[in-house]
Structure formats: structure tokens, C-alpha cells
């Protein structure tokens, strides 16, 4: 899967700019992305704070680590 060129903090910052009153077209032009991409990001990260996004990433990483460990222990 392709990695985004924007971090979660950057994406949340763009969403906050739009919520503050900057038109969506201007936000997209400023950051170099399409409106469709912006709306996909807003659907995924809308309503999150940066700390929430970091916590979700930590949770996902720990769940992945647990799955890997269970898989390795099952093969022994």
C-alpha cells in the first residue's frame, strides 16, 4: 500500500484550516491535493485531534505485534 506524503498531524491541520473558514478549494490548492482526496481524509480523520491519531496508531501497532507473536508461537 502506498504511504501518504502527509502525516496525520498535517492532515488534521488541513481539516482544522477548513473548519476555521478557509474554503476547501483554497486548502486543497495550498497543500497540493484534490478535493476528492481532501474529503476522503476528512472522512477518515475528521473529529480527531493529533493526540487521538497517535493513540490509534499505537493501538494498531500493538495489535499487529500481538498477532505476529501469536502466529510465531503457534508455529513452534
Secondary structure, DSSP 8 states (H G I E B T S, - for coil): ----SS-HHHHHHHHHHHHTT--HHHHHHHHT--HHHHHHHHHHHTT--HHHHHHHHHHHHHHHHHHHHHHHHHH-
